[in-house]
Amino acid sequence: MPPNTDIAFSKPSLSTKTGVEVCEDVFFRVETIHPGQTRCIEADVVNIRICSVAAGKVRVKLDSEPEFILGTHGMFRVRPAIAAKVRNTWQTDAVLHITTLVPY
């Protein structure tokens, strides 16, 4: 597949399950988590996911680690073979930016 040469991406294209390849081996997507919703980030045996909270506040649970709260501009890492649950228990939408790093 040829590399993506786009320089800008719309919210609909960023909101797909895989997101967009922004450069070789780096994918970016946006997840909006409405009040009361939970998003599961499935374990991936190879890739690392970097997740940052662009808006709102979320509760994050990484496998056996204790749950923690993260607000706007906070970031967490999901290592290979680890799953995560991200819950929005507040009254406003939360927006999560997820960058997937594919190892060489």
ZADO-1210 file (C-alpha; in nm, 4 decimals, padded with zeros to 6 digits):
<atoms>
<atom x="00.0000" y="00.0000" z="00.0000" code="MET" pos="1"/>
<atom x="00.1439" y="00.3422" z="-00.0897" code="PRO" pos="2"/>
<atom x="00.2065" y="00.5821" z="00.1990" code="PRO" pos="3"/>
<atom x="-00.0659" y="00.8314" z="00.2852" code="ASN" pos="4"/>
<atom x="00.0218" y="01.1717" z="00.1380" code="THR" pos="5"/>
<atom x="-00.2690" y="01.3655" z="00.2927" code="ASP" pos="6"/>
<atom x="-00.1734" y="01.6562" z="00.5175" code="ILE" pos="7"/>
<atom x="-00.5115" y="01.7035" z="00.6878" code="ALA" pos="8"/>
<atom x="-00.7777" y="01.4597" z="00.8051" code="PHE" pos="9"/>
<atom x="-01.1474" y="01.5075" z="00.8824" code="SER" pos="10"/>
<atom x="-01.3108" y="01.3962" z="01.2060" code="LYS" pos="11"/>
<atom x="-01.5084" y="01.1222" z="01.0250" code="PRO" pos="12"/>
<atom x="-01.1881" y="00.9706" z="00.8833" code="SER" pos="13"/>
<atom x="-01.0178" y="00.9942" z="01.2239" code="LEU" pos="14"/>
<atom x="-01.3166" y="00.8335" z="01.3965" code="SER" pos="15"/>
<atom x="-01.2924" y="00.4987" z="01.2165" code="THR" pos="16"/>
<atom x="-01.1923" y="00.1843" z="01.4062" code="LYS" pos="17"/>
<atom x="-00.8388" y="00.1871" z="01.2626" code="THR" pos="18"/>
<atom x="-00.8017" y="00.5629" z="01.2150" code="GLY" pos="19"/>
<atom x="-00.5594" y="00.6907" z="00.9565" code="VAL" pos="20"/>
<atom x="-00.1944" y="00.6209" z="00.8875" code="GLU" pos="21"/>
<atom x="-00.0324" y="00.9591" z="00.9506" code="VAL" pos="22"/>
<atom x="00.3152" y="00.8371" z="00.8647" code="CYS" pos="23"/>
<atom x="00.4806" y="00.5016" z="00.8184" code="GLU" pos="24"/>
<atom x="00.3759" y="00.2661" z="01.0993" code="ASP" pos="25"/>
<atom x="00.1879" y="00.5341" z="01.2971" code="VAL" pos="26"/>
<atom x="-00.1929" y="00.5410" z="01.3064" code="PHE" pos="27"/>
<atom x="-00.4150" y="00.8023" z="01.4736" code="PHE" pos="28"/>
<atom x="-00.7833" y="00.7898" z="01.5642" code="ARG" pos="29"/>
<atom x="-01.0361" y="00.9779" z="01.7745" code="VAL" pos="30"/>
<atom x="-01.2899" y="00.8185" z="02.0104" code="GLU" pos="31"/>
<atom x="-01.5739" y="01.0217" z="02.1593" code="THR" pos="32"/>
<atom x="-01.6982" y="00.8633" z="02.4809" code="ILE" pos="33"/>
<atom x="-02.0421" y="00.9867" z="02.5816" code="HIS" pos="34"/>
<atom x="-02.1522" y="01.0073" z="02.9473" code="PRO" pos="35"/>
<atom x="-02.2073" y="00.6589" z="03.0888" code="GLY" pos="36"/>
<atom x="-02.0207" y="00.4821" z="02.8066" code="GLN" pos="37"/>
<atom x="-01.7177" y="00.2531" z="02.8255" code="THR" pos="38"/>
<atom x="-01.4663" y="00.1945" z="02.5466" code="ARG" pos="39"/>
<atom x="-01.2578" y="-00.1214" z="02.5430" code="CYS" pos="40"/>
<atom x="-00.9124" y="-00.1096" z="02.3913" code="ILE" pos="41"/>
<atom x="-00.8440" y="-00.4712" z="02.3075" code="GLU" pos="42"/>
<atom x="-00.5088" y="-00.6298" z="02.3811" code="ALA" pos="43"/>
<atom x="-00.2773" y="-00.6221" z="02.0809" code="ASP" pos="44"/>
<atom x="00.0207" y="-00.8565" z="02.0931" code="VAL" pos="45"/>
<atom x="00.2441" y="-00.6297" z="01.8852" code="VAL" pos="46"/>
<atom x="00.1436" y="-00.2624" z="01.8880" code="ASN" pos="47"/>
<atom x="00.1761" y="00.0080" z="02.1526" code="ILE" pos="48"/>
<atom x="-00.1127" y="00.2559" z="02.1879" code="ARG" pos="49"/>
<atom x="-00.0602" y="00.6053" z="02.3270" code="ILE" pos="50"/>
<atom x="-00.3891" y="00.7524" z="02.4485" code="CYS" pos="51"/>
<atom x="-00.4429" y="01.1143" z="02.5442" code="SER" pos="52"/>
<atom x="-00.7548" y="01.2799" z="02.6767" code="VAL" pos="53"/>
<atom x="-00.8320" y="01.5705" z="02.4433" code="ALA" pos="54"/>
<atom x="-01.1468" y="01.6746" z="02.6327" code="ALA" pos="55"/>
<atom x="-01.3304" y="01.5712" z="02.9453" code="GLY" pos="56"/>
<atom x="-01.2315" y="01.3239" z="03.2128" code="LYS" pos="57"/>
<atom x="-01.2187" y="00.9424" z="03.2116" code="VAL" pos="58"/>
<atom x="-01.1593" y="00.6452" z="03.4389" code="ARG" pos="59"/>
<atom x="-00.8912" y="00.4109" z="03.3004" code="VAL" pos="60"/>
<atom x="-00.8341" y="00.0443" z="03.3903" code="LYS" pos="61"/>
<atom x="-00.5292" y="-00.1336" z="03.2450" code="LEU" pos="62"/>
<atom x="-00.5486" y="-00.5116" z="03.3023" code="ASP" pos="63"/>
<atom x="-00.4580" y="-00.5771" z="03.6681" code="SER" pos="64"/>
<atom x="-00.3536" y="-00.2186" z="03.7511" code="GLU" pos="65"/>
<atom x="-00.5767" y="-00.0120" z="03.9806" code="PRO" pos="66"/>
<atom x="-00.8253" y="00.2141" z="03.8053" code="GLU" pos="67"/>
<atom x="-00.7217" y="00.5795" z="03.7816" code="PHE" pos="68"/>
<atom x="-00.8836" y="00.9071" z="03.6737" code="ILE" pos="69"/>
<atom x="-00.7337" y="01.1139" z="03.3962" code="LEU" pos="70"/>
<atom x="-00.8432" y="01.4584" z="03.2795" code="GLY" pos="71"/>
<atom x="-00.7915" y="01.6790" z="02.9779" code="THR" pos="72"/>
<atom x="-00.4386" y="01.6599" z="02.8336" code="HIS" pos="73"/>
<atom x="-00.3541" y="01.3510" z="03.0422" code="GLY" pos="74"/>
<atom x="-00.1942" y="01.0543" z="02.8667" code="MET" pos="75"/>
<atom x="-00.1606" y="00.6806" z="02.9254" code="PHE" pos="76"/>
<atom x="00.0196" y="00.4039" z="02.7391" code="ARG" pos="77"/>
<atom x="-00.1254" y="00.0632" z="02.6510" code="VAL" pos="78"/>
<atom x="00.1640" y="-00.1774" z="02.6064" code="ARG" pos="79"/>
<atom x="00.1499" y="-00.4836" z="02.3801" code="PRO" pos="80"/>
<atom x="-00.0655" y="-00.7688" z="02.5152" code="ALA" pos="81"/>
<atom x="-00.2430" y="-00.5332" z="02.7584" code="ILE" pos="82"/>
<atom x="-00.6112" y="-00.4376" z="02.7359" code="ALA" pos="83"/>
<atom x="-00.7711" y="-00.1208" z="02.8687" code="ALA" pos="84"/>
<atom x="-01.1186" y="-00.0012" z="02.9617" code="LYS" pos="85"/>
<atom x="-01.1930" y="00.3691" z="02.9464" code="VAL" pos="86"/>
<atom x="-01.5136" y="00.4862" z="03.1190" code="ARG" pos="87"/>
<atom x="-01.6832" y="00.8221" z="03.1159" code="ASN" pos="88"/>
<atom x="-01.8780" y="00.8611" z="03.4403" code="THR" pos="89"/>
<atom x="-01.9188" y="01.2375" z="03.4084" code="TRP" pos="90"/>
<atom x="-02.1955" y="01.4462" z="03.2504" code="GLN" pos="91"/>
<atom x="-02.0049" y="01.5682" z="02.9429" code="THR" pos="92"/>
<atom x="-01.8444" y="01.3932" z="02.6475" code="ASP" pos="93"/>
<atom x="-01.4839" y="01.2835" z="02.6721" code="ALA" pos="94"/>
<atom x="-01.2603" y="01.2722" z="02.3652" code="VAL" pos="95"/>
<atom x="-00.9724" y="01.0278" z="02.3460" code="LEU" pos="96"/>
<atom x="-00.6890" y="01.0527" z="02.0908" code="HIS" pos="97"/>
<atom x="-00.5322" y="00.7127" z="02.0241" code="ILE" pos="98"/>
<atom x="-00.1987" y="00.6801" z="01.8457" code="THR" pos="99"/>
<atom x="-00.0959" y="00.3282" z="01.7459" code="THR" pos="100"/>
<atom x="00.2754" y="00.2631" z="01.7011" code="LEU" pos="101"/>
<atom x="00.3622" y="-00.0370" z="01.4861" code="VAL" pos="102"/>
<atom x="00.7083" y="-00.1753" z="01.5671" code="PRO" pos="103"/>
<atom x="00.9601" y="-00.2222" z="01.2886" code="TYR" pos="104"/>
</atoms>
